[in-house]
């Protein structure tokens, strides 16, 4: 029997560059109060959001993904032809065919890469990073562009205060390449499918519904153990973590997780949700680029991330910033 030959990959993978795109329009809580029965105090006390970005007509999923991906490529120092795989994470594609991964790759001048879309809800970016890292370590890819992009305003009832005050738009990207030592820890991922309907766009509907209290209880009671497992898998402890950047779903959830983990007082905690709202698969790379741009996080910092959301899916990893 003729054996099948496998490629040999790199010892590890690392993030080489990050990029982001935030839509032009800022929507404050006071503006939302003119559209629905809500106010700034009500929103900030429940989810911690002061404003969010809503995309205009010309800020399509493809345009935002190209903008974020282009910045990540520039930051990585690679040329487009160095990339041979593009993974596009999104939960807000309004047309199932064709996927937008190949379109984004073409727009960026990446010649004939493997390209596909991935939908793991708000955990999509972490799932995509795990796949990218494994592809590099297996030898199936040299460099991978990972993009998380959402236009959640397309699938949100903008008159419903239970969702409209939360969800927003934007894109974040990372270029992942080979490394002699791991810069991306093992993905600790899973799902609780018995609660699949907690966040959904039901058949025949065009807008998303969310059982907010159920998701809040799940996130605050079930997912801290995933963060601990991700640190254990990477061989680090809470004392080693420089930056905690979980999915920006709710400021109260972020702070609850940080407290349960017993992070150092010096650990930087991402609170990008205050200005950006919940951008699903884009939230973690948006938060990381914001921390880099502000100088709160720097090259070499060890980051603990956790994506979680519709499915219900979750994925945690330890990363090193480029």
C-alpha positions as CSV (number, residue, x, y, z in Angstrom):
1,X,0.0,0.0,0.0
2,X,1.4,3.4,-1.0
3,X,1.8,5.6,2.0
4,X,0.4,9.1,2.1
5,X,3.1,11.8,2.7
6,X,2.4,14.6,5.1
7,X,4.0,18.0,5.2
8,X,6.1,19.1,8.0
9,X,5.2,22.4,9.6
10,X,6.7,24.9,12.0
11,X,7.2,24.3,15.7
12,X,4.8,27.0,16.5
13,X,2.7,29.9,15.2
14,X,2.6,33.6,16.2
15,X,0.7,36.7,15.4
16,X,2.8,38.9,13.2
17,X,0.5,41.9,12.9
18,X,-2.9,43.3,13.9
19,X,-5.3,45.7,12.2
20,X,-8.8,47.1,12.7
21,X,-11.5,49.1,11.1
22,X,-14.1,51.1,13.0
23,X,-17.1,52.5,11.1
24,X,-17.3,56.3,10.9
25,X,-20.7,56.8,12.7
26,X,-20.6,57.0,16.4
27,X,-24.0,56.3,18.1
28,X,-24.3,57.5,21.7
29,X,-26.7,56.3,24.3
30,X,-28.4,59.7,24.1
31,X,-29.1,59.2,20.4
32,X,-30.6,55.8,21.1
33,X,-32.9,57.4,23.7
34,X,-34.5,59.3,20.9
35,X,-35.3,56.1,19.0
36,X,-36.5,53.8,21.8
37,X,-37.4,53.7,25.5
38,X,-34.0,53.8,27.1
39,X,-31.4,56.2,28.5
40,X,-27.7,56.4,29.2
41,X,-27.9,55.3,32.8
42,X,-30.0,52.3,32.0
43,X,-27.6,51.1,29.3
44,X,-24.3,51.8,31.1
45,X,-25.6,50.1,34.3
46,X,-26.5,46.9,32.5
47,X,-23.9,46.4,29.8
48,X,-21.3,49.2,30.3
49,X,-21.6,50.7,26.8
50,X,-21.4,54.5,26.3
51,X,-21.4,54.4,22.5
52,X,-21.0,52.1,19.5
53,X,-20.2,52.2,15.8
54,X,-22.8,51.6,13.1
55,X,-21.7,51.0,9.6
56,X,-22.9,53.2,6.7
57,X,-24.1,51.8,3.4
58,X,-20.7,51.9,1.9
59,X,-19.0,50.2,4.8
60,X,-19.9,46.7,3.8
61,X,-18.5,43.5,5.3
62,X,-16.0,43.2,2.4
63,X,-14.9,46.8,2.6
64,X,-14.4,46.7,6.4
65,X,-12.6,43.3,6.2
66,X,-10.3,44.6,3.5
67,X,-9.4,47.7,5.5
68,X,-8.6,45.7,8.7
69,X,-6.8,43.0,6.7
70,X,-4.7,45.5,4.9
71,X,-3.6,47.1,8.1
72,X,-2.7,43.7,9.6
73,X,-0.7,42.9,6.5
74,X,1.2,46.2,6.7
75,X,1.9,45.6,10.4
76,X,3.2,42.1,9.7
77,X,5.7,43.3,7.2
78,X,4.6,40.6,4.7
79,X,3.6,41.0,1.1
80,X,0.2,39.8,-0.1
81,X,1.8,36.9,-2.0
82,X,3.3,35.6,1.3
83,X,-0.2,34.7,2.5
84,X,-1.6,31.4,1.4
85,X,-4.8,31.0,3.6
86,X,-7.5,33.5,4.5
87,X,-10.1,32.7,7.2
88,X,-13.0,35.1,7.5
89,X,-15.0,34.9,10.8
90,X,-18.5,36.4,10.8
91,X,-22.0,35.8,12.1
92,X,-23.7,38.5,10.0
93,X,-23.4,37.4,6.4
94,X,-26.7,38.2,4.8
95,X,-26.0,36.1,1.6
96,X,-24.8,32.5,2.1
97,X,-23.2,32.1,-1.3
98,X,-20.6,33.1,-2.2
99,X,-18.5,33.5,0.9
100,X,-16.6,36.7,1.3
101,X,-13.2,35.2,2.2
102,X,-12.2,34.8,-1.4
103,X,-13.4,38.4,-2.2
104,X,-11.4,39.9,0.6
105,X,-8.3,37.9,-0.5
106,X,-8.7,39.1,-4.1
107,X,-9.2,42.8,-3.0
108,X,-6.0,42.6,-1.0
109,X,-4.0,41.1,-3.9
110,X,-3.4,37.7,-2.3
111,X,-3.0,35.3,-5.2
112,X,-5.1,32.2,-5.1
113,X,-5.1,31.4,-1.4
114,X,-7.2,28.9,0.4
115,X,-10.1,31.0,1.6
116,X,-13.3,30.3,3.6
117,X,-15.8,31.8,5.9
118,X,-16.3,30.5,9.5
119,X,-19.3,31.1,11.7
120,X,-18.8,30.3,15.4
121,X,-20.7,33.4,16.5
122,X,-18.8,35.7,18.8
123,X,-16.2,33.0,19.3
124,X,-15.3,33.1,15.6
125,X,-12.1,34.9,15.8
126,X,-10.6,32.5,18.4
127,X,-11.8,29.5,16.4
128,X,-10.2,31.0,13.3
129,X,-6.9,31.6,15.2
130,X,-6.9,28.0,16.4
131,X,-7.4,26.8,12.8
132,X,-4.7,29.1,11.5
133,X,-2.2,28.0,14.1
134,X,-2.8,24.3,13.4
135,X,-2.6,24.9,9.6
136,X,0.9,26.4,10.1
137,X,2.1,23.8,12.5
138,X,0.9,21.0,10.2
139,X,2.6,22.6,7.2
140,X,-0.6,23.2,5.3
141,X,0.0,27.0,5.3
142,X,2.9,29.4,5.7
143,X,1.1,32.6,6.6
144,X,-2.6,33.0,7.4
145,X,-4.8,36.1,7.4
146,X,-7.6,35.9,10.0
147,X,-10.3,38.5,9.9
148,X,-13.3,38.9,12.2
149,X,-15.9,41.3,10.7
150,X,-19.5,42.1,11.5
151,X,-22.4,44.3,10.4
152,X,-24.7,43.3,13.2
153,X,-26.9,46.3,12.5
154,X,-28.0,44.3,9.4
155,X,-29.5,41.6,11.6
156,X,-30.6,43.7,14.6
157,X,-34.0,45.3,15.2
158,X,-32.8,48.8,15.8
159,X,-36.0,49.7,17.7
160,X,-35.6,46.8,20.2
161,X,-33.7,48.0,23.2
162,X,-32.8,44.5,24.3
163,X,-30.4,44.1,21.3
164,X,-30.0,47.5,19.6
165,X,-28.2,49.0,22.6
166,X,-25.7,46.2,22.5
167,X,-24.7,45.2,19.0
168,X,-22.5,47.1,16.6
169,X,-20.2,46.9,13.6
170,X,-16.5,46.7,12.8
171,X,-13.6,44.5,11.7
172,X,-10.4,43.3,13.2
173,X,-7.6,41.2,11.7
174,X,-4.4,39.3,12.5
175,X,-1.7,37.9,10.3
176,X,-0.4,34.6,11.7
177,X,3.0,33.1,10.7
178,X,5.5,30.5,11.7
179,X,7.5,30.7,14.9
180,X,10.3,28.7,16.5
181,X,8.5,29.0,19.8
182,X,4.7,29.1,20.2
183,X,3.1,32.5,20.2
184,X,-0.4,31.1,20.1
185,X,-1.4,28.6,22.8
186,X,-3.6,25.6,22.3
187,X,-7.3,26.4,21.6
188,X,-9.6,25.2,24.4
189,X,-12.9,25.2,22.7
190,X,-16.3,23.7,23.0
191,X,-20.1,24.3,22.9
192,X,-23.2,24.0,24.9
193,X,-25.7,23.1,22.2
194,X,-28.5,22.6,24.7
195,X,-28.8,26.4,24.7
196,X,-28.5,26.9,21.0
197,X,-31.6,29.1,20.8
198,X,-30.3,31.6,23.4
199,X,-28.9,33.7,20.5
200,X,-30.5,33.1,17.1
201,X,-32.0,34.4,13.9
202,X,-34.9,32.0,13.7
203,X,-35.9,30.5,10.4
204,X,-37.9,33.0,8.4
205,X,-36.7,35.9,10.4
206,X,-34.2,38.6,9.5
207,X,-33.3,39.8,13.0
208,X,-31.5,38.4,15.9
209,X,-33.0,37.6,19.3
210,X,-31.1,37.0,22.5
211,X,-32.0,35.6,25.9
212,X,-29.8,38.1,27.7
213,X,-30.1,36.8,31.2
214,X,-29.5,33.2,30.1
215,X,-26.4,34.2,28.2
216,X,-25.1,36.3,31.1
217,X,-25.6,33.4,33.6
218,X,-23.8,31.0,31.3
219,X,-20.9,33.3,30.7
220,X,-20.4,34.2,34.3
221,X,-20.8,30.7,35.7
222,X,-19.5,28.3,33.1
223,X,-16.6,30.0,31.2
224,X,-14.1,30.9,33.9
225,X,-13.0,27.3,33.9
226,X,-12.3,27.5,30.2
227,X,-10.0,30.4,30.8
228,X,-8.2,28.4,33.5
229,X,-7.9,25.4,31.0
230,X,-6.5,27.7,28.4
231,X,-3.8,28.9,30.7
232,X,-3.1,25.3,31.9
233,X,-2.8,24.2,28.3
234,X,-0.3,26.9,27.5
235,X,1.7,26.3,30.7
236,X,1.1,29.7,32.3
237,X,-0.7,31.0,35.3
238,X,-2.8,34.0,36.1
239,X,0.3,35.8,37.4
240,X,1.9,35.5,34.0
241,X,-0.9,37.3,32.1
242,X,-0.2,40.8,31.0
243,X,-3.5,41.5,29.2
244,X,-7.0,40.0,29.6
245,X,-9.0,40.6,26.4
246,X,-12.2,38.5,26.4
247,X,-15.0,38.9,23.9
248,X,-16.5,42.4,24.5
249,X,-20.1,41.3,25.2
250,X,-20.9,43.1,28.4
251,X,-18.6,45.1,30.7
252,X,-20.1,43.3,33.8
253,X,-19.1,39.9,32.4
254,X,-15.6,41.1,31.6
255,X,-15.1,42.4,35.1
256,X,-16.7,39.3,36.7
257,X,-14.3,37.0,34.9
258,X,-11.3,39.1,35.7
259,X,-12.2,39.0,39.4
260,X,-12.8,35.2,39.5
261,X,-9.4,34.6,37.8
262,X,-7.5,36.5,40.4
263,X,-5.5,38.4,37.9
264,X,-2.6,40.7,39.1
265,X,-3.4,44.3,39.8
266,X,-1.0,45.1,36.9
267,X,-2.9,43.1,34.4
268,X,-4.4,45.3,31.7
269,X,-8.1,44.5,31.1
270,X,-9.7,45.3,27.8
271,X,-12.8,47.4,28.0
272,X,-13.2,48.3,24.4
273,X,-17.0,47.6,24.7
274,X,-17.4,51.0,26.3
275,X,-16.7,52.7,23.0
276,X,-17.4,50.0,20.5
277,X,-20.3,47.9,21.7
278,X,-20.5,44.2,21.0
279,X,-19.0,43.5,17.6
280,X,-19.1,39.7,17.9
281,X,-16.3,38.0,16.0
282,X,-14.5,41.4,15.5
283,X,-14.4,42.4,19.2
284,X,-11.2,40.7,20.3
285,X,-8.9,42.0,17.5
286,X,-10.6,45.4,17.9
287,X,-9.8,45.4,21.6
288,X,-6.2,44.3,21.1
289,X,-5.5,46.9,18.5
290,X,-7.0,49.6,20.7
291,X,-4.7,48.6,23.6
292,X,-1.7,48.6,21.3
293,X,-2.6,52.0,19.9
294,X,-3.1,53.5,23.3
295,X,0.2,52.0,24.6
296,X,-1.5,50.1,27.3
297,X,-0.3,46.8,25.8
298,X,3.0,46.2,24.0
299,X,5.0,43.8,21.9
300,X,5.7,40.5,23.7
301,X,2.8,40.9,26.2
302,X,1.1,37.7,27.1
303,X,-2.7,37.9,26.4
304,X,-5.5,35.7,27.6
305,X,-8.5,35.7,25.2
306,X,-11.9,34.1,25.2
307,X,-14.5,34.2,22.6
308,X,-18.1,33.1,23.3
309,X,-21.5,33.4,21.9
310,X,-24.2,32.0,19.6
311,X,-24.2,28.2,19.5
312,X,-23.5,28.4,22.3
313,X,-19.8,28.2,21.4
314,X,-16.7,29.2,23.3
315,X,-12.9,29.2,22.7
316,X,-10.0,30.4,24.8
317,X,-6.3,30.8,24.1
318,X,-3.1,32.4,25.4
319,X,-1.4,34.7,22.8
320,X,1.7,36.8,22.6
321,X,1.3,40.3,21.1
322,X,3.5,41.1,18.0
